[in-house]
Amino acid sequence: MNATSEPAVLVGVVTAKQQRRDVEEHLQELALLAETAGATVVRTIIQTRTHPDPATFIGKGKVEELRQWLQDHQVHLVIFDDDLSPSQARNLEQQWEAKVIDRTQLILQIFAQHARTREARTQVELAQLEYLLPRLTRMWTHLSKQYGGIGTKGPGEKQIEMDRRLFRSRIATLKRKLQQISQQRQQQRKRRQQFLRFSLVGYTNAGKSTLANVLANAGVYAADKLFATLDTITRKIVLPSGKPALLSDTVGFIRKLPPSLIASFHSTLAEIVESDILLHVVDISHPAYEEHIQVVLDTLRQLGADQKPILTVFNKLDVLEDRQVLPYALQHYAPAVAVSATRGINITGLLEKMDEMATRHQIVLKLHVPYSEAAVIGQLYETGSILQRSDEEQGIRLVVRLPATQAAQFQHYLLPTS
């Protein structure tokens, strides 16, 4: 065990709605999250219950059993794979005299560790404060032990009210900051409207940042760990047809991604919503790749981006052991392509697929542009393909192929259909 890491116990619960193998897999992912946050997993516990216990989540008997084990082994951190209510966490901490955190709190901690830019730090702080606000009573339990008495409110209760006001004030300030950042991002996106826009989306650690570096020499930090990248990076690429496009790398998704994080990262995730085509990067070597796909699709639905054209990119082809998986995946999730970003396998095939999808999701328009608005011609050349051009006395007559999502800005130059 690393000298600086903190020993931790992981806890999962199998209920009537879950199968044990699913909980086991979720706990494996929780272990990766714990290690990313700086903990060392020393024990994993799976409790089977019809439904979670309202007071302790895992039941009185298991609480007592684990209390003795934690005491004997001097372990002071317990991580639950499910979200705990404030009262459940408070009850467990009192009985175990240990820190008790849930999956949401752990993910927020990792995001806080990886936030580098002002925007990311602001987004994470907002999500943390919104998570902690209803849990302030639990945080001040120690004061009631010291000072609380019969017939008196005690300084702990007064302090809670003061903290609630401070939290709400800080939340309001952070939301104003993010609104300003969102407006700045919107202006940036408007300036890039003439380009076809691709966004990389996917489950965390699927290899999105590595692929972005291969496709666009983006210089994005890439590591074999969860949530290595939080900020959106956008770079220009050139498709095989010679047309320029923009490629954005975004934060990865994960099962049970805290809603507060999705809300806080709205300005970052808006890049996905406003993209023309999504590249859904999937780790095809992962045994639960189909569940990962569903998690991403569900998250896109929450963002309102589930109707976007999607090209599924099955990554990590070089470490795929069961090759029989691939034909099914490519057919079932078409349009799809298989690559290895790390080894550069089939990157040309991916670019060709991107070019093909760009063409497929374009429309042909007949336009007439006055000479006084000649700058529009330059935009049309950048945005699409000029199929025909005729310079006439009153202006320029054009037949152009454009991305369907970009056509609206040229609607007032449309020629009437005959």
HELIX and SHEET records of a PDB file:
HELIX    1   1 ARG A   20  ALA A   37  1                                  18    
HELIX    2   2 LYS A   60  HIS A   73  1                                  14    
HELIX    3   3 PRO A   86  TRP A   96  1                                  11    
HELIX    4   4 ARG A  103  HIS A  114  1                                  12    
HELIX    5   5 ARG A  118  LEU A  132  1                                  15    
HELIX    6   6 LEU A  133  ARG A  135  5                                   3    
HELIX    7   7 LEU A  136  MET A  139  1                                   4    
HELIX    8   8 THR A  141  TYR A  147  1                                   7    
HELIX    9   9 GLY A  154  ARG A  191  1                                  38    
HELIX   10  10 LYS A  208  ALA A  216  1                                   9    
HELIX   11  11 PRO A  259  SER A  264  1                                   6    
HELIX   12  12 HIS A  266  VAL A  273  1                                   8    
HELIX   13  13 TYR A  289  LEU A  303  1                                  15    
HELIX   14  14 LEU A  317  VAL A  319  5                                   3    
HELIX   15  15 VAL A  325  HIS A  332  1                                   8    
HELIX   16  16 ILE A  347  ARG A  360  1                                  14    
HELIX   17  17 TYR A  371  GLU A  373  5                                   3    
HELIX   18  18 ALA A  375  THR A  383  1                                   9    
HELIX   19  19 ALA A  404  TYR A  413  5                                  10    
SHEET    1   A 4 ALA A  39  THR A  48  0                                        
SHEET    2   A 4 GLU A   6  VAL A  14  1                                        
SHEET    3   A 4 LEU A  77  PHE A  80  1                                        
SHEET    4   A 4 LYS A  99  ASP A 102  1                                        
SHEET    1   B 6 ILE A 233  VAL A 238  0                                        
SHEET    2   B 6 PRO A 244  ASP A 249 -1                                        
SHEET    3   B 6 LEU A 196  GLY A 202  1                                        
SHEET    4   B 6 ILE A 277  ASP A 283  1                                        
SHEET    5   B 6 ILE A 310  ASN A 315  1                                        
SHEET    6   B 6 ALA A 336  ALA A 338  1                                        
SHEET    1   C 3 GLN A 362  PRO A 370  0                                        
SHEET    2   C 3 GLY A 395  PRO A 403 -1                                        
SHEET    3   C 3 SER A 385  ASP A 391 -1                                        
END                                                                             
